[in-house]
Amino acid sequence: MNAAITTLTHRAAAIVAALAFALTALPAPAQAQVFETEAGAAYVIDHGTGQVLLAHNADVPLPPASMSKLMTLLMTFEALQQGRLTLDTRLPVSEHAMSFGGSTMFLNTTDRPTVEELIRGVIIVSGNDASVVLAEALSPDGTEAGFARIATERARELGMAQTTIRNGSGWPAAGHVMSMRDLGILAEEIITEHAEYYGYFSETEFDYENRSPANRFNRNPLLGMGIGADGLKTGHTQEAGYGLVGSATQGGRRITFVITGLPSAEARAREAERITSWALRQFVERDVVEAGTEMARAPVFMGGAADVGLAPATDLTLLLPAVGEPVLSAEVTYTSPVLAPVAEGDELGTLRVVMGEGEATVEHVIPLLATEAVAQGGIMTRLGTAARAVLYEVLGPPPAAVGG
């Protein structure tokens, strides 16, 4: 038997009607809009479809600055979910935690802040001391180095391949790196799996025991702009530049983005607003594949029918550019011929749809199911098949089958 592959493009309307419908509904072909970001690296993902809208140096491991505090927060949320901590749990402040400068809650070793206060201190005022207190509490040996080891392991479990954690705060350290894609994965994990704590990210002020009124404001520049922004975390060091992991919702859609390498807080705010507006306004959601729609027919070996229809098991919805021609292709793969008998609903192949190009390529693979049952052929069918097999043995096999 041969692997039969049918390659389909958005121009192959006769083969993939649903896919072609979505494309022909667009305006006349034009150059698709490409977002030119000022960030040194960037990543944008649509939360609902999982589609990558922009990827620029997205897999380069870079210093994440305070954006890596999201890893400390994720592991705190997981500990809360598992019952290892509660929001009211009070934690000690070590000399090591108190020693940090930069953005802090101004904690000292006599304090016993609650986990909830520390979460607010990390998110809103970007407290390095608060991050280290949480990291030490989560560490198996009570040290920040111990936390770094388990945080890196957890990152690998989440698919964050370009992440190495050296501390709980994002304080500059050799080898402490994350890619923008990894930070996007991390943000999506928090949004999806820890919605009960996500509200903290949209809070705009927090001042622990009135110790630092001037440092009480959330640095996320998008909060309060009225554009649907509700998280997540800023970051800045001299090495990393200015960055932001952000998320926003409009019209039932949510996007998450990561930018870094901006030269100033003002540039970060402008770029964050630009990228949010573009991601939420310049794409339209289309149903491009409908479950049960026949995509191809595969020949059947020794069956009561010559072939069987192949249809996708699930629908597929994609975001397509509102203006311009998308980079979109599809491919049907199945083993040919299919051996009878075939039951309706048997999985016989796959439909592979590829959207985008370069770093922003997204691939969807959907099982293809038999649209009808095909019984095993009767005695005459089997005799005919046997006769053909003898001829093939003498004359050689026919050319490899190609589905169509």
Buried (B, 14 or more C-beta within 10 A) or exposed (E): EBEBBBBBBBEBBEBBEBBBBBBEEBEEEEEBEEBEBBBBBBBBBBBEBEBBBBBBBBBBBBBBBBBBBBBBBBBBBBBBEEEEBEEEBEBBBBEBBBEBEBBBBBBEEEBEBBBBBBBBBBBBBBBBBBBBBBBBBBBEEEBBEBBBBBBBEBBEEBEBEBBBBBBBBBBBBEEBBBBBBBBBBBBBBBBEBBEEBBEBBBEEEBBBEEBBEEBBBBBBBBBEBEBBBBBBBBBBBEEBBBBBBBBBBBEEBBBBBBBBBBEEBEBBBBBBBBBBEBBBEBBBBBEBBBEEBBBBBBBBBBBBBEBBBBBBBEBBBBBBBEBBBBBBBBBBBBBBBBEBBBEEEBEBBBBBBBBBEEBBEBEBEBBBBBBEBBBBBEEEBEEEBEEEEEEEEEEEEEEEBEBE
